[in-house]
Amino acid sequence: MIRTITLGKYITAQGVVVGSLPNGKLVVRDGNLEYAGFPVS
């Protein structure tokens, strides 16, 4: 499933969900990189 997350106040990333963290953040993969951030509602 593809999701969008926020990395900062004005930065977002979109990719395939890899997992979730205990603090509520999602981990998404964009190519070879993985990003963790809060999901966009």
C-alpha positions in Angstrom: 0.0 0.0 0.0 1.3 3.4 -0.9 1.1 6.1 1.8 2.2 9.7 2.2 4.1 10.8 5.4 5.4 14.1 6.6 9.1 14.4 7.3 9.0 18.0 8.4 6.8 21.0 8.3 6.9 21.3 4.5 8.4 18.0 3.4 6.5 14.9 2.5 7.4 11.5 1.1 5.3 8.9 -0.6 6.1 5.2 -0.9 5.3 1.6 -0.1 4.7 1.0 3.6 7.4 -1.1 5.2 6.3 -1.0 8.8 5.3 1.2 11.7 7.0 2.4 14.8 5.8 2.4 18.4 5.6 6.2 18.4 2.9 6.2 15.6 5.3 6.9 12.7 5.1 4.9 9.5 8.2 3.7 7.6 7.9 3.9 3.8 10.3 2.9 1.1 11.0 5.1 -1.9 13.3 3.2 -4.2 16.4 2.2 -2.1 15.7 4.7 0.7 13.4 4.3 3.7 11.8 7.3 5.5 10.0 7.5 8.8 7.3 10.1 9.5 3.7 10.7 10.6 1.0 9.7 8.1 -0.9 12.4 6.3 -4.6 12.3 7.1 
